[in-house]
Amino acid sequence: MALKLNKKRIIKKTFISEIQDQVHDSIQEINNVNEKNDKTYGHPIDRFMQENRYAETILRELKKLIRKLERNNFDATWNQIEDLVKQLKDIELHYKRKEEILFPYLEKYNVTDLSSAFASEHKEIKKRLRNLSQSIKNKNIDNINSLYIDVSKLIRKVILDEDQILFPAALSKLSFKEWSEIRKLSLEIGYSWIENSIATIDRSIKSSNETLEGFTLDTGFMTLDMIDLVLNNIEPEVTIINEKGIITYYNKNLNRIFRREPDIIGTKYEDMFTGKNSKNMKKIIDTLKKKKKDFIEIYFEEQENTIYIKYIPLFDKKEKFIGVMETIQNISYYKDISGEKSEF
């Protein structure tokens, strides 16, 4: 895919707005939301564009302050300029996410010429920002404006290339699943300037398991309320035991076979049992932790019901053991099912 970045363009603001509207329309379609920029379902491209708008704001404010400095050489103005340039340097996170996350995904679709062109410009921007910072540190009023113009022009060029070439290309190539993966990887690097607000909304699962507004899952999105409703309405009783054998969760199944109370949270799972049963429960967790079995199932008859219990080990993507999920279900109803039912 040949996409040239170096040919001269004459673009009206209205045309740029149209391009941005098209990108936002694609974002809406991918996220399947009705309102533009729905932050609960923030798309990676939307985050990139928000950062671009923020960068443009910083550049405008810098221009005003440099003009002010040329009229009145005050220390306070120098300090304001220095602070803004420090903020501008955070654009490196924006570039890092492109180079380390977005470009490798695009290269899977043979979109290879973009990465080297952008990477070269990123490197040059970092260099120009260093030069501008040094000039500010030395309070060199003679060349600060020319250094600002140099870095401002290149940043704006990269923003334009992103809005016109990179983002539309990425939206046309990458799948919903790939965008979900990109969202998760982006949080490991971080966002420019708006990191705190976006990370709170955008992150699927933080290491500290904080309560968030929305979660990105492997195959889609769910809010916390949705997750809670799903877990409480699935048929099996579910109990989660962490890697230390501590109970961290149980669902509120209305037809529970074995009663669970809130005070069991934080207690040892094996302590729910006595004698031999307690040792057996500890053995089950140890067996699954050591990968001796893919799962362990137990079933028995109780008051004309067949109770089916399954213990499933939980391992993260790095194959680290993080706990066990216990599911309990009365399967008597299913034993009696036969034939066909298509009406309701």
Secondary structure in CASP SS format (residue, H / E / C, confidence):
PFRMAT SS
TARGET T0000
AUTHOR 0000-0000-0000
METHOD secondary structure of the structure
MODEL  1
M C 1.00
A C 1.00
L C 1.00
K C 1.00
L C 1.00
N C 1.00
K C 1.00
K C 1.00
R C 1.00
I C 1.00
I C 1.00
K C 1.00
K H 1.00
T H 1.00
F H 1.00
I H 1.00
S H 1.00
E H 1.00
I H 1.00
Q H 1.00
D H 1.00
Q H 1.00
V H 1.00
H H 1.00
D H 1.00
S H 1.00
I H 1.00
Q H 1.00
E H 1.00
I H 1.00
N H 1.00
N C 1.00
V C 1.00
N C 1.00
E C 1.00
K C 1.00
N C 1.00
D C 1.00
K H 1.00
T H 1.00
Y H 1.00
G C 1.00
H C 1.00
P H 1.00
I H 1.00
D H 1.00
R H 1.00
F H 1.00
M H 1.00
Q H 1.00
E H 1.00
N H 1.00
R H 1.00
Y H 1.00
A H 1.00
E H 1.00
T H 1.00
I H 1.00
L H 1.00
R H 1.00
E H 1.00
L H 1.00
K H 1.00
K H 1.00
L H 1.00
I H 1.00
R H 1.00
K H 1.00
L H 1.00
E H 1.00
R H 1.00
N C 1.00
N C 1.00
F C 1.00
D H 1.00
A H 1.00
T H 1.00
W H 1.00
N H 1.00
Q H 1.00
I H 1.00
E H 1.00
D H 1.00
L H 1.00
V H 1.00
K H 1.00
Q H 1.00
L H 1.00
K C 1.00
D C 1.00
I H 1.00
E H 1.00
L H 1.00
H H 1.00
Y H 1.00
K H 1.00
R H 1.00
K H 1.00
E H 1.00
E H 1.00
I H 1.00
L H 1.00
F H 1.00
P H 1.00
Y H 1.00
L H 1.00
E H 1.00
K C 1.00
Y C 1.00
N C 1.00
V C 1.00
T C 1.00
D H 1.00
L H 1.00
S H 1.00
S H 1.00
A H 1.00
F H 1.00
A H 1.00
S H 1.00
E H 1.00
H H 1.00
K H 1.00
E H 1.00
I H 1.00
K H 1.00
K H 1.00
R H 1.00
L H 1.00
R H 1.00
N H 1.00
L H 1.00
S H 1.00
Q H 1.00
S H 1.00
I H 1.00
K H 1.00
N C 1.00
K C 1.00
N C 1.00
I C 1.00
D C 1.00
N C 1.00
I H 1.00
N H 1.00
S H 1.00
L H 1.00
Y H 1.00
I H 1.00
D H 1.00
V H 1.00
S H 1.00
K H 1.00
L H 1.00
I H 1.00
R H 1.00
K H 1.00
V H 1.00
I H 1.00
L H 1.00
D H 1.00
E H 1.00
D H 1.00
Q H 1.00
I H 1.00
L H 1.00
F H 1.00
P H 1.00
A H 1.00
A H 1.00
L H 1.00
S H 1.00
K H 1.00
L C 1.00
S C 1.00
F H 1.00
K H 1.00
E H 1.00
W H 1.00
S H 1.00
E H 1.00
I H 1.00
R H 1.00
K H 1.00
L H 1.00
S H 1.00
L H 1.00
E H 1.00
I H 1.00
G C 1.00
Y C 1.00
S C 1.00
W C 1.00
I C 1.00
E H 1.00
N H 1.00
S H 1.00
I H 1.00
A H 1.00
T H 1.00
I H 1.00
D H 1.00
R C 1.00
S C 1.00
I C 1.00
K C 1.00
S C 1.00
S C 1.00
N C 1.00
E C 1.00
T C 1.00
L C 1.00
E C 1.00
G E 1.00
F E 1.00
T E 1.00
L E 1.00
D C 1.00
T C 1.00
G E 1.00
F E 1.00
M E 1.00
T E 1.00
L H 1.00
D H 1.00
M H 1.00
I H 1.00
D H 1.00
L H 1.00
V H 1.00
L H 1.00
N H 1.00
N H 1.00
I C 1.00
E C 1.00
P C 1.00
E E 1.00
V E 1.00
T E 1.00
I E 1.00
I E 1.00
N E 1.00
E C 1.00
K C 1.00
G C 1.00
I E 1.00
I E 1.00
T E 1.00
Y E 1.00
Y E 1.00
N C 1.00
K C 1.00
N C 1.00
L C 1.00
N C 1.00
R C 1.00
I C 1.00
F C 1.00
R C 1.00
R C 1.00
E C 1.00
P H 1.00
D H 1.00
I H 1.00
I C 1.00
G C 1.00
T C 1.00
K E 1.00
Y H 1.00
E H 1.00
D H 1.00
M H 1.00
F C 1.00
T C 1.00
G H 1.00
K H 1.00
N H 1.00
S H 1.00
K H 1.00
N H 1.00
M H 1.00
K H 1.00
K H 1.00
I H 1.00
I H 1.00
D H 1.00
T H 1.00
L H 1.00
K H 1.00
K C 1.00
K C 1.00
K C 1.00
K C 1.00
D C 1.00
F C 1.00
I E 1.00
E E 1.00
I E 1.00
Y E 1.00
F E 1.00
E E 1.00
E E 1.00
Q C 1.00
E C 1.00
N E 1.00
T E 1.00
I E 1.00
Y E 1.00
I E 1.00
K E 1.00
Y E 1.00
I E 1.00
P E 1.00
L E 1.00
F E 1.00
D C 1.00
K C 1.00
K C 1.00
E C 1.00
K C 1.00
F E 1.00
I E 1.00
G E 1.00
V E 1.00
M E 1.00
E E 1.00
T E 1.00
I E 1.00
Q E 1.00
N E 1.00
I C 1.00
S H 1.00
Y H 1.00
Y H 1.00
K H 1.00
D C 1.00
I C 1.00
S C 1.00
G C 1.00
E C 1.00
K C 1.00
S C 1.00
E C 1.00
F C 1.00
END
